[in-house]
Amino acid sequence: MIQTTEVIKLYNGLNMRQHFKPSSVTVAIVLPVCVRLKRLMLGKSVHSGVIKTGLESQTLVGNSLVSMYLKLGCVSGDAYKVFDEM
């Protein structure tokens, strides 16, 4: 079983590639890891990548983002904004 820190290392390694575009499934796997590690800024970085690649319209991605923001205590700001844009 892959450890949570390994997931982040793999994602960051892929993200360094010039033409890397994560799938909605990749995002849905990485965001709960950000929650488990309590890494809000990393989650926001993933969210930024989601916007750049146009994945924000994917239901799976939107649900994962809302869940991450709620679990990390960003209810009134980020979670509401993502939910409102879904």
N, C-alpha and C positions, 0 to 999 in steps of 0.2 A: 504494500500500500504506500502510495506516495505521501510524503509528509507535507504539511501546509507550506513550510518554507521552500520546499522544492517546487511547488506549484508557482510561487512568486518568482523564483529564480528562472524557471522555464518561460514564464510569461515575459519577464523583463528581457531575457535573451532573445526571444522572438520579436519583441517590440523594438529592439535595436536594429533589426533588419530594415532595410530601406522601404521595401514594398509589403510589409507585414500588415495584413488586415484580419483581425480576429473574427471568428464566427460568433453568432449569438450564443452558441453552446459554450465556447471558450470564455466569453464574458460571464455567463451564468455559473461557470465553475470558479472563476477567479474572484468574483465579488464576495461570495460567502467566506472565502479564505481571508479576504481583507477584514471581514467582520470577526472571524475567529481570532485573528492576530491584533484586532483593535487598531487597524491602520487606516484611518479615515482619509488621510492625504493620498495614500496609494489608491484607495477606492475612487477618489476624485480624479486621480490621474487616469485610471481606467475609464471613468466617465468621459473625460476629455477625449480619449481615444475613440470612444463610442461615437461621440459627436462628429469627430473628424472623418470617421469612416461611414457615417450615415446609418448606423445600426440603431439609433434611438427610436425608430419607428417599429422595431421588432418587439412584440408583446413580451417575449421571454426576457429580453434585455431590460425593458421598462420595469417589469415586475422585480427583477433582480436588483435593479438600482433602487427602487422604492424600498425594498426589503433591507438592503444594506444601510441606506440612510436612516430608516426607522430604528434599526437595531443599534446604530451608532449614535443615536440621540439627535439626529438632525430632522426633527419632525416638521417644524413650522417653516423651514427654509427649503432645503434641497429636496426632501421627500415630497413635499407638497408640489413643488415646481415640476418635478419629473412626472408625478401622477397627473397633474393638470395638463401636461403636454402629451400624454398618452392618447 
